Amino acid sequence: MSGERAPARWQAELSLAFVALVWGSTFVVVKSALADISTLFFLALRFSLAALCMLAIFWPAFRRSPGLAIRRGFAGGAIAGVLLWLGYVLQTFGLKYTTAGKSGFITGFYIALVPVLGAILYRRWPPAHELIGIALASAGIALLTVPRGGGLYLNIGDLLTLGCALAFAIHILVLGYYSQRELFQAVALGQIACAAVLSTIALLWEPPTVLWNTNVFFGLALTSVFATALAFALQTWGQKYTSASRTALIFSLEPVFALLTAVSVGRETFTIAALFGGALVLAGILMVELKPAR
């Protein structure tokens, strides 16, 4: 592994932008599938199928790697997997008590949390242009997702979703830490396998219900292979070569892609606020990308 040549930063960050595209464009499909299958059962199947896909993809790399490196990577990935699963569960249960708009707005708060938590952990703030870029992107997400015509009062669902944002922020930091120090293939598989196990155990609290149909099969196939196995493999690899703050900033593209997908299939209408929100997100990313980090 030491003989591998590191890719250019833009290649790693382009892969993260692709991940945001995949996640944003599959939101409509997931929402449609969840009408016919219970949430935790969907997550258990999604993560389990994704873990099998990852194992098949990374098997040649595992055969070439020492057992200790694989075990260390799995251990780090498992820690990230707990946070990933916790974020999904908190977001899902939060949606029962709050609106989708508020959920998207509060979840997007993780983008601003990453540099703050990173500064606390590493005692070093990101460069000023990265902080400005994150502020612009956060404002853009607010315009894209803030509820229209309603207050921003907090209820139990909002507090659960705030916990989701915190879990996702810590997940990005933890994943960045282990992906830069351990075998990234083992880290990627470890987090997905951990999330699959936890989702399966959680079925004790929410018995599985499903109405098997095309929407469910298509949703599971698309999310397990592309939005989980491929996406999280790319995220783990990409974070190996860039910072957690830049990763969070790039992921601010997800609601932009989600809106564009929803508009293209006729489920949403494009508004002036959304136009300005998307422009702010892109401005924040360009501010950082046009001035590379040292």
N, C-alpha and C positions, 0 to 999 in steps of 0.2 A: 504493500500500500504506500510505502514511503516514496516509491519511485514515480507515483502518479503526478502529472503536471496539473497544477491548480488552474481551473478555467478563469477567464476574465470575469470581473464582478458583474458586468452587464449581462453575461450569459446566465449566471445564477439568479439575478434579479428578474430577468425575462422569464425564467421558469416559474418564479413566484407570481408574476403577473398572469401567467397561463393558469396557475392554480386558482387565482382569484376569478378568472374568466370561467373556469369549470364550475366552481362553487356557485357563482352568481347565476350562471345559465341553467343550473339544475334545480334552482329553488322552486320554480313552477311545477316541475315534475314531482318533486318530493311532496309538495303541498297537495297535489292531486292524489298521490299514492296513499298519503296518511288519512284520506277519507275512508279507506277500506281496510286499514291495518293499524293495530295499536302501536303507539310510538315506541315503547321499549322493545317490542317484538321486532319492529322494523329495524331499530338500531342493532339489536342482537344479530339479526340475519345479515345486515349490511356490513358490520365489522367482522363477522365470522367469515363471510365470503371474501371480503377484502384481505383478511389475513392469509387465506389459502392462496389467493392470487399473488400476494407479495412473496409468500414462501416459494412459489413456483418461479417468480421472476428473479429472486435473489439466491436461489439454491446454488448456482455455479459459484457465486461470490462466497457463500458460506463454506463450500467444499474447499476453497483455497485458503480460508482464514483459520487461524488457530482458535481452539475452543475457548480459551480465556477471553479473547477479543470479542467473540460472539456473546459470551455470558455477560461481559461488562456492558456491551451495547444493549442487550435485552434488559438489563437492570435499569439503565438510564432511560430506555424507552418506556419501561413500565411506569416509572415516576411520571413521565410526560403523559402516558396513557390515562392515569388516574385523573389528572387535571383536564385532559381533553374530554373524558367521559363526564366528569362533573360539570363542565361547561355546557355540554349538550343537554344533560338532565335538568340543570337549573333553568336553562333557556326554555325548555319544553314545558316544565311545570309553571314557569312564570307566565307563559302565553295563556294559561288557563284563566289568569286573573287580570291580564292587561291586554292592550291592543297590539296588533302586529306592528303598527307604526311606532309606538313607544318602545316595543321590544327591540326593533331595529336600531332606534336612536340610542337606547341605553347600551345595547351590545356593542355598538360602534365606539363606545367610550374606551374600550380596551386599547384602541390605537394611541390614545393619549396616556393611558396607564403604563404602557410598556417603557417609555423613556424615564418616567418617574420612578418606577420600581427598579429599573436597571441602574439608575443613579444611586438609589438607596443601597442596592446590593454591591455594586462595583465602585461606589463613591466617585463616579465620573459621569458628568452630563454629556449627552451627544453634542456635536457642533451646533452653533446657533442656526445655521441654515436648515439643519434637520428639524430642529424644534419649530422653526417657522413653518416648514413644510407640513409637519404634523398638525400644527394649529390650523392651517388652511384646509387640510384634508378633513379634520374633525368638524370644522364649520360646514364644509361641503356635505358631510354625512348628515349633519343636523338638518340642513335644507332638504336633503333627499328623504329623510325618514321621520322628522318630527311630526307629531300628530297635528292635523289641520283643525283649527277651531276648537281645540280643547286645551285644558290647563296641563301643566307639567307636575301636578301633585303626585306624590308617591303612594302606591298601595303595596300590598304584599307581593303581587306579581312583579312590580317594578324592582322591589328589593331583591327578589330571587334573580331577576335578570341582571341586576348590578353585580350579584355574586358570580353570575355567568361571565360577565365582562372581566372580572378580576381573575377568574380561573383561566380564561383564554389568554390574558396578558401574561400570567405566570407560565402558562404552557409554552408560549413563544420563547420566553427567556430560558426555560429549562431545556426545551428542544434545541435551541441555539447552543447552549452550553455543552450538551452531550454530543450533538452532531459534529462539533468541532474537535472533540477529544476522543470519540469512540468510533467504531465501525458503523457508518451511517446506515447501512442496510439493516443491521441488527437493531439499531435504535428505532428505525421506521417500523419494522415488523413488531418490535416489542410494544410500542405504544398502541398499535392497532389490535394486537392480540389481547392486551390488557383491557382495552375498551370492550372487546368482544366478550371476555369473561365476565366483566362487571355488568354488562347489559344483560347477559344470560342469567346471572344471579338475581338481578333486579326483577326478573319475571315472576319471582315469588311474591312480589308486592303488586304487580300488575299482570294478571294472567293474560296470555296472548289471545288476541282475537284477530281474525283476518277473513276477508272475503276475496278469495283468489280470483284475480281478473287480469286483464292486459295492463292496466295502470300499475298494479302492484308488481307484477313481474318486470315490467319495463323500468319502474322506479328502482327496484332492487338491483337489476343488472347495471343500470347506468351509474347509480351512486356507489355500489360496491367496487366496480372495476375502475371507473374514471374518477369519481369524486372522492374516493377513499384510497384505494390501492395506489393508483397512479398519482393522485394529487398529494397525498401525504408522503409518498416516496420522493416526489419532486421537492416538496417543502423541506424535508429533512436534508436532502442533498443541497438545496439552494441556501439554507441557513448555515451550512458548513462554510460558505464563502462570503457571507455578508452579515451585517449586524442585526440584532433583534429590532432596533428602532426602525431601520430601513425596511425590514420585513413587514412590520405593522403598517407602515406607511403605504407600501405596495398593496397590502391587503385591503386598504380603503377603497380599492377599485371594485371590490366584490358587490357592494350595493349599487354601484353604477351599472355593472354588467347585469345584475338582477333586474334593475328597472328597464334596461334596454330589452332584455328578453321578454319581460312582462308586457312591454309596449308592443313588441313585434308580434306576439300571439294574441293581442287584443284584450288583455286583462287589465291593463293600466293605460292611463292617458298621460301624455307628456305635458308638464306644466312649466311655467317660467321659473318657479322655485327649483324644480328638478334640474332645469338647464343650468342655472347658476350654481347649484350644488355640485353637479358633475364637473363644471368648469373649475370650481375651487379645488376639488379632489385632484384633477389633472395638474392644476397650477402648483399644488403642494408637492406632487411627485416630481414634476419637472424641475422645481427649485432645488431638489436634492440630487436628481440624476444629472443635471447639467453642471453640478459642482461636486465631483466625486470625493468620497471620504478618503482620508489619508490611510 
